[in-house]
Amino acid sequence: MDRNDKLLLVQQAAQLVRRNVGKVIVGKEEVVDLLTVALLCEGHVLFEDVPGIGKTTLAKTLARSLGCSFQRIQFTPDLLPSDITGITFYNQKKGEFEFRPGPLLAQIVLADEINRATPRTQSALLEAMEERQVTIERETMVLPRPFMVIATQNPVELEGTFPLPEAQLDRFFIRLRLNYPDKQEERQILQRFKEEQPLQDLKAVLSADALLEMQGLIRKVYISAGLEDYIVDIVQATRHHDGIELGVSPRGSLALYRASQAYAAVHGRTFVLPDDIKKLAPHILSHRMIATNQLRLHGHIMENILEEIVHSIAVPVE
């Protein structure tokens, strides 16, 4: 099987995951595709949205579709780092020390309301998210693969929260919003959940091993030199924009590069288009920038600024 045929397997796998998640989640196909892109790029996801619109259900459904282990952590101000990484305790029966793993040692971890935890506990996630490992009492433990953190935070309620520092925001590969369903979708939700919970009977459609293989395949997607320059121009523009105090880091440009490869593969292509980069830029880059105080006072959101930047840069023609 040549490279192109292997890459087509990525599209088939994405379609299987999309259909399977669609048995539980009504609509949101584009969000599921972007979640798949994050998985293929070994990235983490930040959902910034209001409560009650299905973020937890979506995370559980994705884990079930992949046959991956799943854990949910409810972040609160009194949560300690050891509560999520695990502890070593003395077992009096056995007369020896034992390690009790925390919920972070799963393949897909839902960090619910992450901004309610103290900075100390938030920082415990950093090593896990970046290095795929945790250090407990000077011993390093490698996390299982695939490994993804899906974090949620409520953008409206600020009382009793601790805003995520820029260093941690930058470690999230992509930021997504589910948004409210429309009238037709909400009727479908009522019909689907009125008698039973469809998640209970959901079967896996893709194995973790197959996903790991595909993570290597997406790096074979062709991206031209012109599009590489296009990505660099967008990132550089964020660093010289009058309304931006802190521009996108090199980690952001790498994330946009990898995401465009994965997005192309998910849609059955072996090459990246300029539209892929345009589509992904707001989700990949907007949370990695900080606006000036003046723009914040005027209510400008980073997605709007980024959209202006993207449209101001000429698309390469080859």
Contacts in CASP RR format, 6 or more apart in sequence:
PFRMAT RR
TARGET T0000
AUTHOR 0000-0000-0000
METHOD contacts of the structure
MODEL  1
MDRNDKLLLVQQAAQLVRRNVGKVIVGKEEVVDLLTVALLCEGHVLFEDV
PGIGKTTLAKTLARSLGCSFQRIQFTPDLLPSDITGITFYNQKKGEFEFR
PGPLLAQIVLADEINRATPRTQSALLEAMEERQVTIERETMVLPRPFMVI
ATQNPVELEGTFPLPEAQLDRFFIRLRLNYPDKQEERQILQRFKEEQPLQ
DLKAVLSADALLEMQGLIRKVYISAGLEDYIVDIVQATRHHDGIELGVSP
RGSLALYRASQAYAAVHGRTFVLPDDIKKLAPHILSHRMIATNQLRLHGH
IMENILEEIVHSIAVPVE
3 220 0 8 1.000
3 270 0 8 1.000
4 270 0 8 1.000
6 217 0 8 1.000
6 220 0 8 1.000
7 217 0 8 1.000
7 218 0 8 1.000
7 220 0 8 1.000
7 221 0 8 1.000
7 265 0 8 1.000
7 268 0 8 1.000
7 270 0 8 1.000
8 268 0 8 1.000
9 214 0 8 1.000
9 217 0 8 1.000
10 40 0 8 1.000
10 214 0 8 1.000
10 217 0 8 1.000
10 218 0 8 1.000
10 262 0 8 1.000
10 265 0 8 1.000
10 266 0 8 1.000
10 268 0 8 1.000
11 265 0 8 1.000
11 266 0 8 1.000
11 267 0 8 1.000
11 268 0 8 1.000
13 206 0 8 1.000
13 210 0 8 1.000
13 211 0 8 1.000
13 214 0 8 1.000
14 33 0 8 1.000
14 36 0 8 1.000
14 265 0 8 1.000
14 266 0 8 1.000
16 65 0 8 1.000
16 205 0 8 1.000
16 206 0 8 1.000
17 32 0 8 1.000
17 36 0 8 1.000
17 62 0 8 1.000
17 65 0 8 1.000
17 66 0 8 1.000
17 205 0 8 1.000
17 206 0 8 1.000
18 29 0 8 1.000
18 32 0 8 1.000
18 33 0 8 1.000
18 36 0 8 1.000
19 205 0 8 1.000
20 61 0 8 1.000
20 65 0 8 1.000
20 202 0 8 1.000
20 203 0 8 1.000
20 205 0 8 1.000
21 32 0 8 1.000
21 58 0 8 1.000
21 61 0 8 1.000
21 62 0 8 1.000
21 65 0 8 1.000
22 29 0 8 1.000
22 32 0 8 1.000
22 61 0 8 1.000
23 198 0 8 1.000
23 202 0 8 1.000
24 57 0 8 1.000
24 61 0 8 1.000
24 192 0 8 1.000
24 198 0 8 1.000
24 199 0 8 1.000
24 202 0 8 1.000
25 32 0 8 1.000
25 54 0 8 1.000
25 57 0 8 1.000
25 58 0 8 1.000
25 61 0 8 1.000
26 181 0 8 1.000
26 185 0 8 1.000
26 188 0 8 1.000
26 189 0 8 1.000
26 192 0 8 1.000
27 181 0 8 1.000
27 185 0 8 1.000
28 58 0 8 1.000
28 178 0 8 1.000
31 58 0 8 1.000
31 176 0 8 1.000
31 178 0 8 1.000
32 58 0 8 1.000
32 62 0 8 1.000
33 263 0 8 1.000
33 266 0 8 1.000
34 174 0 8 1.000
34 176 0 8 1.000
34 280 0 8 1.000
34 283 0 8 1.000
35 45 0 8 1.000
35 58 0 8 1.000
35 62 0 8 1.000
35 176 0 8 1.000
36 262 0 8 1.000
36 266 0 8 1.000
37 174 0 8 1.000
37 259 0 8 1.000
37 262 0 8 1.000
37 263 0 8 1.000
37 266 0 8 1.000
37 280 0 8 1.000
38 44 0 8 1.000
38 45 0 8 1.000
38 148 0 8 1.000
38 173 0 8 1.000
38 174 0 8 1.000
38 259 0 8 1.000
39 62 0 8 1.000
39 66 0 8 1.000
39 146 0 8 1.000
39 148 0 8 1.000
39 211 0 8 1.000
39 215 0 8 1.000
40 211 0 8 1.000
40 214 0 8 1.000
40 215 0 8 1.000
40 218 0 8 1.000
40 262 0 8 1.000
40 265 0 8 1.000
40 266 0 8 1.000
41 173 0 8 1.000
41 215 0 8 1.000
41 218 0 8 1.000
41 255 0 8 1.000
41 258 0 8 1.000
41 259 0 8 1.000
41 262 0 8 1.000
42 146 0 8 1.000
42 147 0 8 1.000
42 148 0 8 1.000
42 215 0 8 1.000
43 148 0 8 1.000
43 172 0 8 1.000
43 173 0 8 1.000
43 174 0 8 1.000
43 255 0 8 1.000
44 129 0 8 1.000
44 148 0 8 1.000
44 149 0 8 1.000
44 150 0 8 1.000
44 151 0 8 1.000
44 171 0 8 1.000
44 172 0 8 1.000
44 173 0 8 1.000
45 148 0 8 1.000
45 149 0 8 1.000
45 150 0 8 1.000
45 151 0 8 1.000
45 172 0 8 1.000
45 173 0 8 1.000
45 174 0 8 1.000
45 175 0 8 1.000
45 176 0 8 1.000
46 114 0 8 1.000
46 151 0 8 1.000
46 152 0 8 1.000
46 153 0 8 1.000
46 169 0 8 1.000
46 172 0 8 1.000
46 174 0 8 1.000
46 175 0 8 1.000
46 176 0 8 1.000
46 287 0 8 1.000
47 55 0 8 1.000
47 150 0 8 1.000
47 151 0 8 1.000
47 152 0 8 1.000
47 153 0 8 1.000
47 175 0 8 1.000
47 176 0 8 1.000
47 177 0 8 1.000
47 178 0 8 1.000
48 152 0 8 1.000
48 153 0 8 1.000
48 155 0 8 1.000
48 175 0 8 1.000
48 176 0 8 1.000
48 177 0 8 1.000
48 287 0 8 1.000
49 55 0 8 1.000
49 152 0 8 1.000
49 154 0 8 1.000
49 155 0 8 1.000
49 177 0 8 1.000
49 178 0 8 1.000
49 179 0 8 1.000
50 154 0 8 1.000
50 155 0 8 1.000
50 156 0 8 1.000
51 154 0 8 1.000
53 178 0 8 1.000
53 179 0 8 1.000
53 180 0 8 1.000
53 181 0 8 1.000
54 178 0 8 1.000
55 110 0 8 1.000
55 112 0 8 1.000
55 150 0 8 1.000
55 152 0 8 1.000
55 178 0 8 1.000
56 72 0 8 1.000
56 110 0 8 1.000
56 112 0 8 1.000
56 152 0 8 1.000
57 199 0 8 1.000
58 178 0 8 1.000
59 70 0 8 1.000
59 72 0 8 1.000
59 108 0 8 1.000
59 110 0 8 1.000
59 150 0 8 1.000
60 70 0 8 1.000
60 72 0 8 1.000
60 110 0 8 1.000
60 199 0 8 1.000
61 199 0 8 1.000
61 202 0 8 1.000
62 108 0 8 1.000
62 150 0 8 1.000
63 69 0 8 1.000
63 70 0 8 1.000
63 107 0 8 1.000
63 108 0 8 1.000
64 70 0 8 1.000
64 199 0 8 1.000
64 202 0 8 1.000
64 203 0 8 1.000
64 204 0 8 1.000
65 202 0 8 1.000
65 204 0 8 1.000
65 205 0 8 1.000
65 206 0 8 1.000
66 107 0 8 1.000
66 108 0 8 1.000
66 146 0 8 1.000
66 204 0 8 1.000
66 205 0 8 1.000
66 206 0 8 1.000
66 207 0 8 1.000
66 208 0 8 1.000
66 211 0 8 1.000
67 204 0 8 1.000
67 206 0 8 1.000
67 207 0 8 1.000
67 208 0 8 1.000
68 106 0 8 1.000
68 107 0 8 1.000
68 108 0 8 1.000
68 146 0 8 1.000
68 208 0 8 1.000
69 106 0 8 1.000
69 107 0 8 1.000
69 108 0 8 1.000
69 144 0 8 1.000
70 106 0 8 1.000
70 107 0 8 1.000
70 108 0 8 1.000
70 109 0 8 1.000
70 110 0 8 1.000
71 102 0 8 1.000
71 103 0 8 1.000
71 104 0 8 1.000
71 105 0 8 1.000
71 106 0 8 1.000
71 108 0 8 1.000
71 109 0 8 1.000
71 110 0 8 1.000
72 103 0 8 1.000
72 109 0 8 1.000
72 110 0 8 1.000
72 112 0 8 1.000
73 79 0 8 1.000
73 84 0 8 1.000
73 103 0 8 1.000
73 104 0 8 1.000
73 109 0 8 1.000
73 110 0 8 1.000
73 111 0 8 1.000
73 112 0 8 1.000
74 112 0 8 1.000
74 113 0 8 1.000
75 111 0 8 1.000
75 112 0 8 1.000
75 113 0 8 1.000
75 114 0 8 1.000
75 115 0 8 1.000
75 116 0 8 1.000
75 117 0 8 1.000
75 121 0 8 1.000
76 113 0 8 1.000
76 116 0 8 1.000
76 117 0 8 1.000
77 116 0 8 1.000
77 117 0 8 1.000
77 118 0 8 1.000
77 160 0 8 1.000
77 162 0 8 1.000
79 117 0 8 1.000
79 118 0 8 1.000
79 121 0 8 1.000
80 120 0 8 1.000
80 121 0 8 1.000
81 120 0 8 1.000
81 121 0 8 1.000
81 123 0 8 1.000
81 124 0 8 1.000
82 136 0 8 1.000
83 102 0 8 1.000
83 121 0 8 1.000
84 102 0 8 1.000
84 103 0 8 1.000
84 104 0 8 1.000
84 121 0 8 1.000
84 124 0 8 1.000
84 125 0 8 1.000
85 102 0 8 1.000
85 104 0 8 1.000
85 105 0 8 1.000
85 124 0 8 1.000
85 128 0 8 1.000
85 134 0 8 1.000
85 136 0 8 1.000
86 99 0 8 1.000
86 100 0 8 1.000
86 101 0 8 1.000
86 102 0 8 1.000
86 104 0 8 1.000
86 105 0 8 1.000
86 136 0 8 1.000
87 99 0 8 1.000
87 100 0 8 1.000
87 102 0 8 1.000
87 136 0 8 1.000
88 97 0 8 1.000
88 98 0 8 1.000
88 99 0 8 1.000
88 100 0 8 1.000
88 136 0 8 1.000
88 137 0 8 1.000
89 97 0 8 1.000
89 98 0 8 1.000
89 100 0 8 1.000
90 96 0 8 1.000
90 97 0 8 1.000
90 98 0 8 1.000
91 97 0 8 1.000
91 98 0 8 1.000
99 136 0 8 1.000
103 109 0 8 1.000
104 124 0 8 1.000
104 125 0 8 1.000
104 128 0 8 1.000
104 134 0 8 1.000
104 143 0 8 1.000
105 134 0 8 1.000
105 141 0 8 1.000
105 143 0 8 1.000
105 144 0 8 1.000
106 144 0 8 1.000
107 144 0 8 1.000
107 145 0 8 1.000
107 146 0 8 1.000
107 147 0 8 1.000
107 148 0 8 1.000
107 208 0 8 1.000
108 146 0 8 1.000
108 147 0 8 1.000
108 148 0 8 1.000
108 150 0 8 1.000
109 147 0 8 1.000
109 148 0 8 1.000
109 149 0 8 1.000
109 150 0 8 1.000
110 150 0 8 1.000
110 151 0 8 1.000
110 152 0 8 1.000
111 125 0 8 1.000
111 149 0 8 1.000
111 150 0 8 1.000
111 151 0 8 1.000
111 152 0 8 1.000
112 151 0 8 1.000
112 152 0 8 1.000
113 152 0 8 1.000
113 153 0 8 1.000
113 154 0 8 1.000
114 122 0 8 1.000
114 125 0 8 1.000
114 151 0 8 1.000
114 152 0 8 1.000
114 153 0 8 1.000
114 164 0 8 1.000
115 122 0 8 1.000
115 153 0 8 1.000
115 154 0 8 1.000
115 161 0 8 1.000
115 162 0 8 1.000
115 163 0 8 1.000
115 164 0 8 1.000
116 160 0 8 1.000
116 161 0 8 1.000
116 162 0 8 1.000
117 162 0 8 1.000
118 162 0 8 1.000
119 162 0 8 1.000
119 165 0 8 1.000
122 162 0 8 1.000
122 164 0 8 1.000
122 165 0 8 1.000
122 168 0 8 1.000
123 168 0 8 1.000
124 134 0 8 1.000
125 149 0 8 1.000
125 168 0 8 1.000
126 167 0 8 1.000
126 168 0 8 1.000
126 171 0 8 1.000
127 133 0 8 1.000
127 134 0 8 1.000
127 135 0 8 1.000
128 134 0 8 1.000
128 143 0 8 1.000
128 147 0 8 1.000
128 149 0 8 1.000
129 149 0 8 1.000
129 171 0 8 1.000
129 172 0 8 1.000
130 171 0 8 1.000
132 142 0 8 1.000
132 143 0 8 1.000
132 145 0 8 1.000
132 147 0 8 1.000
133 140 0 8 1.000
133 141 0 8 1.000
133 142 0 8 1.000
133 143 0 8 1.000
134 140 0 8 1.000
134 141 0 8 1.000
134 143 0 8 1.000
135 141 0 8 1.000
145 208 0 8 1.000
145 212 0 8 1.000
146 208 0 8 1.000
146 211 0 8 1.000
146 212 0 8 1.000
146 215 0 8 1.000
151 172 0 8 1.000
153 161 0 8 1.000
153 164 0 8 1.000
154 161 0 8 1.000
166 246 0 8 1.000
166 290 0 8 1.000
169 287 0 8 1.000
169 288 0 8 1.000
170 249 0 8 1.000
170 251 0 8 1.000
170 252 0 8 1.000
170 288 0 8 1.000
171 251 0 8 1.000
172 287 0 8 1.000
173 255 0 8 1.000
173 259 0 8 1.000
173 284 0 8 1.000
174 255 0 8 1.000
174 259 0 8 1.000
174 283 0 8 1.000
174 284 0 8 1.000
175 283 0 8 1.000
175 286 0 8 1.000
175 287 0 8 1.000
176 283 0 8 1.000
181 189 0 8 1.000
192 198 0 8 1.000
214 265 0 8 1.000
217 265 0 8 1.000
218 258 0 8 1.000
218 261 0 8 1.000
218 262 0 8 1.000
218 265 0 8 1.000
219 258 0 8 1.000
219 261 0 8 1.000
220 270 0 8 1.000
221 261 0 8 1.000
221 262 0 8 1.000
221 264 0 8 1.000
221 265 0 8 1.000
221 269 0 8 1.000
221 270 0 8 1.000
221 271 0 8 1.000
221 272 0 8 1.000
222 270 0 8 1.000
222 271 0 8 1.000
222 272 0 8 1.000
223 257 0 8 1.000
223 260 0 8 1.000
223 261 0 8 1.000
223 271 0 8 1.000
223 272 0 8 1.000
224 271 0 8 1.000
224 272 0 8 1.000
224 316 0 8 1.000
224 318 0 8 1.000
226 316 0 8 1.000
226 318 0 8 1.000
227 260 0 8 1.000
227 272 0 8 1.000
227 274 0 8 1.000
227 277 0 8 1.000
227 316 0 8 1.000
228 257 0 8 1.000
229 316 0 8 1.000
230 274 0 8 1.000
230 277 0 8 1.000
230 313 0 8 1.000
230 315 0 8 1.000
230 316 0 8 1.000
231 253 0 8 1.000
231 256 0 8 1.000
231 257 0 8 1.000
231 260 0 8 1.000
231 277 0 8 1.000
232 253 0 8 1.000
233 313 0 8 1.000
234 256 0 8 1.000
234 277 0 8 1.000
234 281 0 8 1.000
234 285 0 8 1.000
234 309 0 8 1.000
234 310 0 8 1.000
234 313 0 8 1.000
235 247 0 8 1.000
235 248 0 8 1.000
235 250 0 8 1.000
235 252 0 8 1.000
235 253 0 8 1.000
235 256 0 8 1.000
235 285 0 8 1.000
237 309 0 8 1.000
237 312 0 8 1.000
237 313 0 8 1.000
238 244 0 8 1.000
238 247 0 8 1.000
238 248 0 8 1.000
238 285 0 8 1.000
238 289 0 8 1.000
238 306 0 8 1.000
238 309 0 8 1.000
239 247 0 8 1.000
239 248 0 8 1.000
241 247 0 8 1.000
241 305 0 8 1.000
241 309 0 8 1.000
242 292 0 8 1.000
243 291 0 8 1.000
243 292 0 8 1.000
243 294 0 8 1.000
243 295 0 8 1.000
243 300 0 8 1.000
243 305 0 8 1.000
244 289 0 8 1.000
244 290 0 8 1.000
244 291 0 8 1.000
244 292 0 8 1.000
244 305 0 8 1.000
245 290 0 8 1.000
245 291 0 8 1.000
245 292 0 8 1.000
245 293 0 8 1.000
246 289 0 8 1.000
246 290 0 8 1.000
247 288 0 8 1.000
247 289 0 8 1.000
247 290 0 8 1.000
248 285 0 8 1.000
248 288 0 8 1.000
248 289 0 8 1.000
249 288 0 8 1.000
251 288 0 8 1.000
252 284 0 8 1.000
252 285 0 8 1.000
252 288 0 8 1.000
255 284 0 8 1.000
256 277 0 8 1.000
256 280 0 8 1.000
256 281 0 8 1.000
256 284 0 8 1.000
256 285 0 8 1.000
259 280 0 8 1.000
259 283 0 8 1.000
259 284 0 8 1.000
260 272 0 8 1.000
260 276 0 8 1.000
260 277 0 8 1.000
260 280 0 8 1.000
261 272 0 8 1.000
263 272 0 8 1.000
263 276 0 8 1.000
263 279 0 8 1.000
263 280 0 8 1.000
264 270 0 8 1.000
264 271 0 8 1.000
264 272 0 8 1.000
264 273 0 8 1.000
264 276 0 8 1.000
274 315 0 8 1.000
274 316 0 8 1.000
278 310 0 8 1.000
281 306 0 8 1.000
281 310 0 8 1.000
282 303 0 8 1.000
282 306 0 8 1.000
282 307 0 8 1.000
285 306 0 8 1.000
286 301 0 8 1.000
286 302 0 8 1.000
286 303 0 8 1.000
286 306 0 8 1.000
287 302 0 8 1.000
289 302 0 8 1.000
289 305 0 8 1.000
289 306 0 8 1.000
291 300 0 8 1.000
291 302 0 8 1.000
291 305 0 8 1.000
295 305 0 8 1.000
END
